[in-house]
Amino acid sequence: MMIDYILKGNICYSQNLQKIRCVESGYLVCIDGKSAGVFEEVPEVYKSLPIQDYGDKLIIPGLIDMHVHAPQYSFRSIGMDMELLDWLEVRAFPEEGKFSDVAYAKKAYSIFVDDLVKSTTTRACIFASRHVEGTWVLMDLMEKSGLVSYVGKVNMDRNAPDYLREESVQKSSEDTICWIEGTVEGYENTKPIITPRFIPSCTDPLMERLGEIQRKYSLPVQSHLSENLSEIEWVKELCPTSKFYGDAYHQFGLFGGEVPTIMAHCVHPPKEEMELMKQQGVFVAHCPQSNINVLSGIPNS
């Protein structure tokens, strides 16, 4: 793979949060696989590099998908007449159960990764399933794709079917550590990320253990937050000592601060939750298409 080259075309990119720069018939220099800058003329030091001329085509940075479930790709757009919790039981959980079969996981994830490569996405944060072997398969495929990604083995030890629920906190922890130690240094572009599915599917002892694992391996975290009104009420019942949904993560050290954290959806966060997210630097992945498809609503933040 060529890592030093120049792209020529109409280049448009954001210099910072406030300014977008467009360079007509410009040159994007790539050195060692990374951008060395966008120029109106090729600097003398880069004159010897090969140029790929795309004429009048538009060249933009790759898009970043901050929240995607790879096992759900095979049944996208199906079951859009149900709210989140019913949809999980009827559609998502049965499909994810199939990923205990490594051959099935390889076939399904191959389709997902092939389509991702053909899309405009070049970086992604991805949920796998709770199965270690299947998650390894996905990470192998993502690494071969050349895309940059975080991939998470899902943790869930309650409120799920027997075929998908992990048998104990100890087993979930052991599988997570085995997966982390087998992948944290094994890839160049694909990295592990701690992934409790969401509070309803993780007991307090498991969340406490995941907090310990996060601190040991210094990994980022991804999960779901305040997606659906019924889900939020359920969290209040499951975590009566938490002030709000986000606090159920925060009490275990899995909600920003020194822990890079992505929370998906965040459709109905109370004011206190939004203030804590801002204080802790929690990243939000709104997922508008999903929010509409499973009738969660439009984020009010």
C-alpha positions in Angstrom: 0.0 0.0 0.0 1.4 3.4 -1.0 1.7 5.7 2.0 3.5 8.7 0.5 1.6 10.4 -2.4 -0.3 13.5 -3.5 -4.0 13.8 -4.3 -5.1 16.5 -6.7 -8.6 17.8 -7.0 -11.1 20.3 -5.5 -10.3 19.8 -1.8 -12.7 20.9 0.9 -12.0 20.4 4.6 -12.5 22.0 8.0 -9.5 23.9 9.4 -11.2 24.1 12.8 -14.7 24.2 14.3 -15.5 27.6 12.8 -13.8 27.5 9.3 -14.1 25.4 6.2 -11.5 25.8 3.5 -11.9 25.0 -0.1 -8.9 24.7 -2.5 -9.8 24.5 -6.2 -7.3 22.3 -8.1 -5.4 21.8 -4.9 -2.9 19.2 -3.7 -3.3 17.1 -0.6 0.0 15.6 0.5 0.0 12.3 2.4 3.2 11.2 4.2 3.5 8.0 6.1 -0.3 7.5 5.8 -1.1 10.9 7.3 -2.0 14.3 5.8 0.9 16.7 5.7 -1.3 19.5 4.5 -3.3 21.0 1.6 -1.5 23.3 -0.8 -2.3 25.4 -3.9 1.0 24.3 -5.4 3.2 21.3 -4.5 6.0 22.3 -2.1 9.4 21.7 -3.4 10.1 19.1 -0.7 7.2 16.9 -2.1 7.9 17.3 -5.8 9.1 13.7 -6.2 5.9 12.1 -4.9 3.5 10.5 -7.3 0.3 12.5 -8.0 -3.2 11.0 -8.3 -5.1 13.5 -10.4 -8.9 13.4 -9.8 -9.6 16.4 -12.1 -12.8 18.3 -11.0 -13.8 15.8 -8.5 -14.4 16.8 -4.9 -12.0 15.5 -2.2 -13.2 15.6 1.4 -12.1 13.9 4.6 -13.6 10.5 5.3 -16.6 10.5 7.6 -16.6 9.1 11.1 -19.4 6.8 12.4 -19.4 7.1 16.1 -22.0 4.4 16.7 -22.8 1.3 14.7 -23.8 -2.2 15.6 -22.2 -4.6 13.2 -24.5 -7.6 14.0 -27.6 -5.5 13.2 -26.5 -4.7 9.7 -28.1 -7.9 8.3 -31.6 -6.8 9.3 -31.5 -3.1 8.9 -34.8 -1.4 8.2 -36.7 -4.4 9.5 -39.1 -4.1 12.5 -39.5 -0.4 12.4 -43.0 -0.6 13.9 -41.7 -1.3 17.4 -40.2 0.8 20.1 -36.6 0.1 21.4 -37.2 -2.5 24.1 -39.6 -4.6 22.1 -37.4 -4.3 19.0 -34.4 -5.6 21.0 -36.4 -8.7 22.1 -38.0 -9.5 18.8 -35.2 -8.5 16.3 -31.8 -7.6 17.8 -31.3 -10.3 20.4 -32.2 -13.3 18.2 -29.9 -12.0 15.5 -27.0 -11.4 17.8 -27.5 -14.9 19.2 -26.4 -16.3 15.8 -22.9 -14.8 16.2 -22.0 -17.6 18.6 -21.4 -19.5 15.3 -18.0 -18.3 14.1 -18.8 -19.2 10.5 -21.9 -17.2 10.6 -20.1 -14.3 12.2 -17.4 -14.4 9.5 -20.0 -14.3 6.7 -22.1 -11.6 8.2 -19.2 -9.4 9.3 -17.5 -9.8 5.9 -20.6 -8.3 4.2 -20.7 -5.5 6.8 -17.0 -4.6 6.4 -17.1 -4.9 2.6 -19.9 -2.4 2.4 -18.2 -0.1 5.0 -15.1 0.0 2.8 -17.3 1.1 -0.2 -19.0 3.8 1.8 -17.7 7.3 2.8 -16.9 6.1 6.3 -13.2 5.8 7.1 -13.3 5.6 10.9 -15.9 3.9 13.1 -16.8 2.9 16.7 -18.4 -0.5 16.4 -20.4 -2.8 18.7 -19.9 -6.5 18.0 -21.8 -9.1 20.1 -20.9 -10.6 23.4 -19.1 -13.5 21.8 -15.3 -13.3 22.0 -14.5 -15.4 18.9 -16.9 -13.5 16.7 -15.5 -10.2 17.9 -12.0 -11.3 17.0 -13.4 -12.1 13.5 -14.8 -8.6 13.1 -11.5 -7.0 14.3 -9.5 -9.2 11.9 -11.7 -8.0 9.0 -11.6 -4.4 10.1 -7.8 -4.5 10.3 -7.5 -6.0 6.8 -9.8 -3.3 5.5 -7.4 -0.5 6.3 -10.1 1.5 8.0 -9.5 2.9 11.5 -11.8 1.6 14.2 -12.7 0.8 17.8 -14.5 -2.5 18.2 -16.2 -3.6 21.4 -17.1 -7.0 22.8 -20.5 -6.4 24.3 -21.1 -7.1 28.0 -24.5 -8.2 29.3 -25.4 -10.3 32.3 -29.1 -9.6 32.8 -32.4 -8.8 31.0 -31.5 -10.8 27.9 -32.4 -14.3 26.6 -30.5 -17.2 28.0 -28.7 -17.8 24.6 -27.3 -14.2 24.7 -26.9 -13.4 28.4 -23.5 -14.0 29.9 -23.6 -16.6 32.6 -21.9 -14.6 35.4 -19.9 -11.5 36.2 -16.8 -13.7 36.5 -17.3 -15.2 33.1 -18.0 -11.9 31.5 -14.9 -10.4 33.1 -12.7 -13.3 32.1 -13.9 -13.2 28.5 -13.4 -9.4 28.3 -9.8 -9.6 29.7 -9.0 -12.5 27.3 -10.3 -10.5 24.4 -8.5 -7.3 25.4 -5.1 -9.0 26.0 -5.4 -10.8 22.7 -6.2 -7.6 20.7 -4.9 -4.5 22.4 -1.5 -4.8 20.8 -2.3 -7.0 17.9 -3.6 -4.5 15.4 -2.4 -1.2 13.9 -5.7 0.4 13.0 -8.2 -1.6 15.1 -8.4 -1.2 18.8 -10.6 -2.6 21.6 -13.2 -0.4 23.5 -15.0 -1.3 26.7 -18.7 -1.9 25.8 -21.4 -2.5 28.4 -24.5 -2.8 26.2 -26.5 -0.4 28.4 -27.4 -0.2 32.1 -30.5 -2.5 31.9 -28.3 -5.4 30.6 -25.5 -5.0 33.1 -25.7 -5.6 36.8 -23.9 -3.3 39.3 -21.2 -6.0 40.1 -20.5 -6.3 36.3 -20.3 -2.5 35.9 -17.9 -2.3 38.9 -15.7 -5.0 37.3 -15.7 -3.2 33.9 -14.6 0.0 35.7 -11.7 -1.9 37.2 -10.8 -3.4 33.8 -11.0 0.0 32.2 -8.6 1.5 34.7 -6.2 -1.4 34.3 -6.0 -1.2 30.5 -6.8 2.5 30.0 -9.3 1.8 27.3 -12.2 4.1 26.0 -15.8 3.3 26.7 -19.0 3.2 24.5 -22.6 2.5 25.5 -26.1 3.9 25.2 -27.8 6.6 27.2 -31.4 8.1 27.5 -32.5 6.7 24.2 -36.1 5.8 25.0 -38.6 7.0 27.6 -39.5 3.5 28.7 -35.8 2.6 29.0 -35.2 5.6 31.2 -38.0 4.6 33.5 -36.6 1.1 33.6 -33.2 2.4 34.6 -34.8 4.3 37.5 -36.2 1.0 38.8 -33.0 -0.9 38.3 -30.7 1.8 39.8 -32.7 3.6 42.5 -29.6 5.2 44.0 -28.6 6.9 40.8 -29.7 10.5 40.3 -30.3 9.9 36.6 -29.3 7.5 33.8 -25.9 8.9 33.2 -25.1 8.8 36.9 -25.5 5.0 36.8 -22.4 5.0 34.6 -20.6 7.8 36.4 -20.6 6.0 39.8 -18.5 3.2 38.3 -16.0 5.6 36.6 -17.4 4.9 33.1 -18.6 8.4 32.1 -16.0 10.6 30.7 -13.4 12.5 32.7 -10.1 10.7 32.2 -12.1 7.9 30.4 -12.8 8.8 26.7 -16.5 7.9 26.5 -19.1 7.8 23.7 -22.8 7.6 24.7 -25.2 6.8 21.9 -28.6 8.4 21.2 -29.1 10.8 24.2 -32.6 11.6 23.0 -34.2 12.5 26.4 -31.4 13.6 28.8 -32.5 15.8 31.7 -30.7 19.0 32.4 -28.5 17.5 35.1 -27.4 14.7 32.8 -26.4 17.2 30.1 -24.5 19.3 32.6 -22.6 16.2 33.7 -21.8 15.2 30.1 -20.4 18.6 29.5 -18.4 18.6 32.7 -17.0 15.1 32.0 -16.4 15.7 28.2 -18.7 12.8 27.2 -19.1 12.5 23.4 -22.6 12.1 22.1 -23.6 10.1 19.0 -27.2 11.1 18.3 -28.0 8.6 15.5 -31.0 10.4 14.1 -32.1 7.7 11.7 -32.1 5.1 14.4 -33.9 7.4 16.8 -36.7 7.8 14.3 -36.8 4.1 13.2 -37.4 2.7 16.7 -39.7 5.6 17.7 -37.4 7.1 20.3 -37.9 10.7 19.1 -35.8 13.7 18.3 -33.0 14.8 20.7 -33.9 17.9 22.7 -30.3 18.8 23.4 
